[in-house]
Amino acid sequence: MEVSDFWPNDLWTLYYLKENSSSMIKFLWKVNLQAKVQLASTDMIWRKSWIFTLFLLIVTLISSGCTLFNLPDESGVLLFQDDFSSPNSGWNRYRGETYISDYADGAYRIAVFEKDVEAWALPGLNFSDVIVEVAGTSVNGPEDNVFGVLCRYRDSENFYFFVISSDGYSGIGLFYEGKRELLTGESMLPSNAILKGSTTNLIKAQCVGNQLSLYVNGSLVNQAGSDKLKSGDVGLIAGNYEDGKTEVFFDHFSVKNP
């Protein structure tokens, strides 16, 4: 086939094209416009179909019990850890006349300068059922002190605390609506598992459902039950109950699934 086959080769055809050129141009313009509309319509249908497919996928995931960006639920999975080697790992930092809570010497330090004062520090996280562990060392001050960890911290008036003292006592307690309550009895209980004096103790708290448990150096020393708080932040706590300065260094902080 040659190019001449597509070219008009008689006078009648040339005359027809001349006389009807306007109509043909209009016809070709109409065809072109319809093609564009069809393409636009096809593109819109494809977009709507894609959005609808994505919507169906999300509904299917939710109905099947799946959640997006969910924390792993395997027992023992590490959710958070900090050795405090970096002062930018997210813990709050405070320096005042009553207490100091800040990074220091590759650890986290809480120093309380007044009697009957407790201070705490938080990384700004949120969990429900967790195991919280830390190594705590009292390096200065009276042995009538407390130090340990927090769980389900909602605000300064609502949280659980798990503490030991340098003279060998332990307890689990609750701040609820601003009121402090010791859940393990009228006073803290003695335990041979706690190493007294300026010695490092490994503190582990379990917050699982309504069950609260405190372990020291691998031994269970206290248990309590409470359904007041369901979730919240984790943290560190230290307090002083005598004249003088209580100073505690914390290291190897971790949060795990129970």
C-alpha positions as CSV (number, residue, x, y, z in Angstrom):
1,M,0.0,0.0,0.0
2,E,1.3,3.4,-1.0
3,V,0.8,6.9,0.4
4,S,-1.1,7.8,-2.7
5,D,-3.9,5.3,-1.7
6,F,-4.8,7.7,1.1
7,W,-4.8,10.8,-1.0
8,P,-7.7,12.0,-3.1
9,N,-7.1,11.3,-6.8
10,D,-10.0,12.8,-8.5
11,L,-11.6,16.2,-8.8
12,W,-15.0,15.2,-7.2
13,T,-13.3,14.1,-4.0
14,L,-11.4,17.4,-3.8
15,Y,-14.6,19.4,-4.4
16,Y,-16.4,17.4,-1.6
17,L,-13.6,18.0,0.8
18,K,-13.6,21.7,0.0
19,E,-17.3,22.2,0.3
20,N,-17.6,20.1,3.5
21,S,-14.4,21.0,5.3
22,S,-16.3,23.0,8.0
23,S,-18.6,20.1,8.8
24,M,-15.7,17.7,9.0
25,I,-13.7,19.9,11.3
26,K,-16.8,20.1,13.6
27,F,-17.1,16.4,13.4
28,L,-13.5,15.7,14.2
29,W,-13.7,18.3,17.1
30,K,-16.7,16.5,18.5
31,V,-15.0,13.1,18.3
32,N,-12.0,14.5,20.0
33,L,-14.1,16.0,22.8
34,Q,-16.0,12.8,23.3
35,A,-12.7,10.9,23.6
36,K,-11.5,13.3,26.2
37,V,-14.7,13.0,28.2
38,Q,-14.5,9.2,28.0
39,L,-10.9,9.2,29.2
40,A,-11.7,11.6,32.1
41,S,-14.7,9.4,33.0
42,T,-12.5,6.3,32.9
43,D,-9.9,8.0,35.1
44,M,-12.6,9.0,37.6
45,I,-14.0,5.5,37.7
46,W,-10.5,4.1,38.3
47,R,-9.9,6.6,41.1
48,K,-13.3,5.8,42.7
49,S,-12.6,2.1,42.4
50,W,-9.2,2.4,44.0
51,I,-10.6,4.4,46.9
52,F,-13.5,1.9,47.4
53,T,-11.0,-1.0,47.3
54,L,-8.9,0.7,50.0
55,F,-12.0,1.3,52.1
56,L,-13.0,-2.4,51.8
57,L,-9.5,-3.5,52.9
58,I,-9.6,-1.3,56.0
59,V,-13.1,-2.5,57.0
60,T,-11.9,-6.1,56.5
61,L,-8.9,-5.6,58.7
62,I,-11.0,-4.0,61.5
63,S,-13.7,-6.7,61.3
64,S,-11.2,-9.5,61.4
65,G,-9.6,-8.1,64.6
66,C,-6.5,-6.6,63.0
67,T,-5.4,-3.1,64.0
68,L,-2.9,-0.9,62.2
69,F,0.3,0.1,64.0
70,N,-0.5,-2.2,66.9
71,L,2.2,-3.1,69.5
72,P,3.4,-6.7,69.4
73,D,1.6,-9.0,71.8
74,E,4.2,-11.7,72.2
75,S,5.2,-12.3,75.8
76,G,8.6,-10.9,76.7
77,V,8.9,-8.6,73.6
78,L,10.9,-5.5,74.4
79,L,8.7,-2.4,74.0
80,F,11.1,0.2,75.2
81,Q,14.6,0.4,76.8
82,D,17.0,3.1,77.8
83,D,20.5,3.0,79.3
84,F,20.5,6.8,79.6
85,S,23.7,7.2,77.6
86,S,22.0,9.9,75.6
87,P,20.5,12.9,77.3
88,N,18.1,13.2,74.4
89,S,16.2,10.0,74.8
90,G,13.0,11.7,75.9
91,W,12.9,11.8,79.7
92,N,11.7,15.0,81.4
93,R,14.5,17.0,83.0
94,Y,14.0,19.3,86.1
95,R,16.2,21.2,88.4
96,G,14.8,23.0,91.4
97,E,15.3,23.7,95.1
98,T,13.2,20.7,96.2
99,Y,14.6,18.0,93.8
100,I,16.5,17.3,90.6
101,S,15.6,14.8,88.0
102,D,18.0,14.6,85.1
103,Y,20.6,12.6,83.1
104,A,23.9,12.3,84.9
105,D,27.1,10.2,84.3
106,G,25.5,7.8,81.9
107,A,22.5,7.1,84.2
108,Y,19.3,8.9,85.3
109,R,19.6,10.7,88.6
110,I,16.8,11.8,91.1
111,A,18.0,13.8,94.0
112,V,15.5,14.9,96.7
113,F,16.6,17.6,99.1
114,E,13.7,18.0,101.5
115,K,11.9,15.6,103.9
116,D,8.6,14.0,102.9
117,V,9.0,14.7,99.3
118,E,8.7,12.3,96.3
119,A,9.8,13.0,92.8
120,W,9.4,11.1,89.6
121,A,10.5,11.2,85.9
122,L,8.7,10.0,82.8
123,P,9.7,9.1,79.2
124,G,6.3,10.2,77.7
125,L,4.9,6.8,76.6
126,N,1.6,4.9,77.0
127,F,1.1,1.3,77.8
128,S,-1.5,-0.9,79.5
129,D,-0.1,-4.4,80.6
130,V,3.7,-4.2,81.0
131,I,6.7,-5.4,82.9
132,V,9.0,-2.5,84.0
133,E,12.6,-3.2,85.1
134,V,15.4,-1.0,86.3
135,A,18.6,-1.1,88.2
136,G,18.5,1.4,91.1
137,T,21.3,2.5,93.4
138,S,21.0,4.8,96.4
139,V,24.3,6.6,96.6
140,N,23.7,9.3,99.2
141,G,21.4,10.2,102.1
142,P,19.4,8.4,104.8
143,E,18.3,4.8,104.4
144,D,14.7,5.8,105.2
145,N,14.0,6.5,101.6
146,V,12.1,5.0,98.6
147,F,13.0,4.4,95.0
148,G,11.5,2.3,92.2
149,V,9.3,2.5,89.2
150,L,5.9,3.6,88.0
151,C,3.2,2.2,85.7
152,R,0.0,3.5,84.2
153,Y,0.8,7.1,85.0
154,R,-2.1,9.2,83.8
155,D,-1.1,12.4,85.5
156,S,0.5,13.6,88.8
157,E,-2.6,12.5,90.7
158,N,-3.1,9.1,89.2
159,F,-0.5,6.3,88.9
160,Y,0.8,3.1,90.4
161,F,4.2,3.0,92.2
162,F,6.5,0.1,93.1
163,V,9.2,1.0,95.6
164,I,11.9,-0.3,97.9
165,S,14.0,1.4,100.6
166,S,17.7,1.2,101.4
167,D,16.9,-0.3,104.8
168,G,15.2,-3.3,103.3
169,Y,11.5,-2.5,102.9
170,S,9.2,-2.6,99.9
171,G,5.6,-1.7,98.9
172,I,3.1,-1.2,96.1
173,G,1.0,1.9,96.1
174,L,-1.5,4.0,94.2
175,F,-2.1,7.7,93.7
176,Y,-5.7,8.0,92.7
177,E,-7.4,11.4,92.3
178,G,-4.6,12.9,94.3
179,K,-4.8,10.6,97.3
180,R,-1.9,8.3,98.2
181,E,-2.6,4.8,99.2
182,L,-0.3,1.9,100.0
183,L,-1.9,-1.3,98.6
184,T,0.2,-3.8,100.4
185,G,-0.7,-2.9,104.0
186,E,-0.5,0.0,106.4
187,S,3.3,0.3,106.0
188,M,6.0,-1.1,103.8
189,L,7.1,-4.7,104.4
190,P,10.6,-6.0,105.1
191,S,12.3,-8.3,102.6
192,N,15.6,-10.2,102.7
193,A,15.7,-10.0,98.9
194,I,16.6,-6.3,99.1
195,L,20.3,-5.4,99.3
196,K,20.6,-2.7,102.0
197,G,22.7,0.5,101.9
198,S,24.4,2.0,98.8
199,T,24.0,-1.1,96.7
200,T,22.4,-1.7,93.4
201,N,19.0,-3.5,93.4
202,L,17.2,-4.9,90.3
203,I,13.6,-3.8,90.5
204,K,10.9,-5.3,88.4
205,A,7.2,-4.4,88.4
206,Q,4.4,-6.3,86.7
207,C,1.2,-4.4,85.8
208,V,-1.0,-7.1,84.2
209,G,-4.8,-6.6,84.3
210,N,-5.8,-5.9,87.9
211,Q,-2.7,-7.8,89.3
212,L,0.3,-5.8,90.5
213,S,3.6,-7.6,91.4
214,L,7.0,-6.4,92.7
215,Y,10.2,-8.4,92.3
216,V,13.6,-7.4,93.7
217,N,16.7,-9.2,92.5
218,G,14.6,-11.9,91.0
219,S,12.4,-12.6,94.1
220,L,8.7,-11.8,94.5
221,V,8.4,-9.5,97.5
222,N,4.9,-8.0,97.1
223,Q,1.6,-8.4,95.3
224,A,-1.6,-6.3,95.2
225,G,-4.8,-5.9,93.2
226,S,-6.4,-2.8,91.8
227,D,-8.7,-1.9,88.9
228,K,-8.5,1.9,89.2
229,L,-6.1,2.6,86.3
230,K,-6.0,0.8,83.0
231,S,-3.1,2.4,81.0
232,G,-0.6,5.2,81.1
233,D,3.1,6.1,81.1
234,V,5.9,4.3,82.9
235,G,8.6,6.0,85.0
236,L,11.0,6.3,87.9
237,I,10.4,7.5,91.4
238,A,12.5,8.4,94.5
239,G,11.6,9.9,97.8
240,N,13.0,11.1,101.1
241,Y,11.5,10.7,104.6
242,E,14.3,12.1,106.8
243,D,16.4,15.2,106.9
244,G,19.2,15.2,104.4
245,K,19.5,14.5,100.7
246,T,18.3,11.2,99.0
247,E,20.1,10.6,95.8
248,V,19.4,7.6,93.5
249,F,20.9,6.6,90.2
250,F,18.9,4.5,87.7
251,D,20.2,2.5,84.8
252,H,19.1,-0.3,82.3
253,F,15.5,0.7,82.2
254,S,13.2,-1.5,80.1
255,V,9.6,-2.2,79.3
256,K,8.4,-5.5,78.1
257,N,5.2,-7.4,77.3
258,P,4.1,-9.6,80.2
